[in-house]
């Protein structure tokens, strides 16, 4: 970490117990400005619990979480919504409002900050164009593919230009083509200056990108690798197994159409 790096979020000696078992045990890590970090581990390793601690949906049994000026030991329940408006959060199951269209789902994130409709409409063009969904702004989630719904969720998460984006298994329910598109979008968002902390159980998905990987096992960090790749990450995605799987699936779909 360079002297110019600014810590966006940090957890320090964090522990959380459920019954007689630790879901997190003495976990410490920091995410700096503009960094992209993959949090990797099997199901039950504590990845989702750690992310919940960072956006303070749950509080640690011991240790501290620090996100900008917010410190878990000093947090009051009424202050938590202020914290969440300053970060983006996306989930594996999208969590979109089914009775609202794309525009309304994304606009809601800006409305809660008190933003006026004129500014919302102006910013919406930029946001939905960025995720490739401006032409579907009046469609409802039920009419969209899983990959498209996740892009709506990402648009909602970055609507207020957060300094950090937390992603909990964002590609877990997606096919290889959609997974590749979502990863490219997350790297694009990161290139714009937003730090990204993404949890995944699939080490093969992320290990070829050369970015920092934190390995979590049974609630403890067993390894924290450093960034080893510098350059255009799109080149690395194109050479990864993610791209190969996407190409195979796309080719299969085209072949199927020809047979019909």
ABEGO torsion letter per residue (X at the ends): XBAABBBABBBBGBBBBBEABBABBGBBBBBBBGBBBBBBEBBGAGAAAAAAAAAGABBBABEBBBBEABBAAABBAAAAAAAAAABBBBBAAGGBBAABBAAAAAAAAAAAAGBBAAAAAAAAAAAAAAAGAAAAAABBAAABBAAAAAAAAAAAAAAAGBABBBBBGAAAABBAAAAAAAAAAAAAAAAAGBBBBBBBABAAAAAAAGBBBBBBBGGBBABBBBBABBEBAAAAAAABAAAAAAAAAAAAAAAAAAAX
